[in-house]
């Protein structure tokens, strides 16, 4: 069993200590979710394990076998933009992956010029290598991964792709590589619902280990079997998924609260004794005085997990909020709005979701006035005070200090109860310790800058909030409290998001963008909608552009029959499928007779899940082979 061990890992960033003396192990089949407030070092930890950054000190804190392979998906892709998609996704030191890469390149060359003797020889050699390395399954898996992620244009230059498309190419690259350890930083960003569901199942059945950072709590809950929490420079481990973590954390906070209450009672007793005029006449009394001083110093140090507390008053909102009448907008011959009508009322909660590139963010830009309608009427109520959390952060002076950045809005902030709090207090409530308030913005992490940007928006006391993909940048702790704040927010909220958990908590009505100006409404949760419908949000700008490309289905162009190895596989595969179906049926029947033996039930369920995953793989392989079989 392959494992990775981390011992005594330290990391500082400038004057800030990210973590100190971290010790943990990652075992084969571990599915670990790494969580923590922005700025605690989650991405830095992944980079250190990936070998991109190093910890402090001369000794190497990482220990793993020489043949242990690690693949890392960063939040932002860093490809050679002159590469093609094919070159990028098959960028690996794995022999099988390199054989597949050469085969696909030879296939493309032969497709372009089938009469070329040079191309024919190259293809024959590549096909022989595929047989020799038995790499056909790797090739099939690669094609499934590319298809599920909506990547079909293998000869498209990377420089022609958007940031979101490049992120999907990067995800395909690390999945195709099939390393011993997958390091994924926000893997669900830029994925549609179908792709997220597929990725959940893929990672649950992945043969190696997984360590990932993600804001998607449904994804985290369905994939993980361990949780690592980074907080105050320390790492705490929890067994089980995200739901198990929340239960364990709640119990820990209950115990801490009880301990703090007992400490307060003891402090009162000791304070009364001290005020009564304790004299250090004896060693015993002096020892008690010393204990009192220690107790006084420790008061309040036992804390539950810090949270972002949002208590900011909002301006009164009238009945008339936002209205669009027969609104039209298009660009680059792509229709976004087509005679679109929308009425937003006070306290309304609207979630905007659907196809990538269909115009969800454009709608918010139109409502906010950043871009004008081409025709139609936009009416904004006179009492509306709008705040727009965009995907691009506010322009921040890197030399400006955090406290000065917020003082541009106000020196004091009015709370819901009429009292006022200072900017310093607001920063502390947003998890910026007092000693950091003078920190230049340039020294903050990306997530900390986004949290600061959100605080500035809320301090402006808006009564209409426009949120564009807030879950792409904010940590889970901030999102949780933001969701609670929105629950009592007296104004209107319009949010663009693909985060199912966030939409379930925030949105009461959905606008589903289906592309070409088609927008449908749904009253209810995103979970209910997905149960009833398939959004079918394939990454359109990669997929649609290449629908006419002759390389889209290169196999069909030159592959006429099965190879010898494939013919052998074809002859046996139907019997293998039948046996798997029978095995699943037998295991299911056995589960029905286990009663309350939960241990046995859990073991049987694991066997069924494993068999079902293998069956799905065989069925996909059967479908591919059947195209060329000549029974």
Secondary structure, DSSP 4 states (H G I P E B T S, - for coil): --EEEEEEEEEEETTEEEEEEEEEEEETT-EEEEE--TTSSHHHHHHHHHTSS--SSSS--EEE-TT--EEEE-SS----TTSBHHHHHT--S-HHHHHHHHHHHHHHHHHH-TT-HHHHHHHHHHHHHHHHTT-HHHHHHHHHHHHHTT---TTSBGGGS-HHHHHHHHHHHHHHHT-SEEEEESTTTT--HHHHHHHHHHHHT-SSEEEEE-S-HHHHHHH-SEEEEEETTEEEEEES-HHHHHHHHHHHHHHHHHHHHHHHHHHHHHHHHHHTT--TTSHHHHHHHHHHHHHHHHTT-S-PPP------------S--EEEEEEEEEETTEEEEEEEEEEE-TT-EEEEEESTTSSHHHHHHHHHTSS--SEEEEEE-TT--EEEE-SSPPP--TTSBHHHHHHTT-SEEE-TTS-EEEHHHHHHHTT--GGGTT-BGGGS-HHHHHHHHHHHHHHT--SEEEEESGGGTS-HHHHHHHHHHHHH-SSEEEEE---HHHHHHH-SEEEEEEETTEEEEEES-HHHHHHH-------HHHHGGGTT-TTTTHHHHH--S--HHHHHHHHHHHHHHHHHHHHHHHHHHHHTT-TT-HHHHHHHHHHHHHHHHHHHHHHHHHHHHHTT---
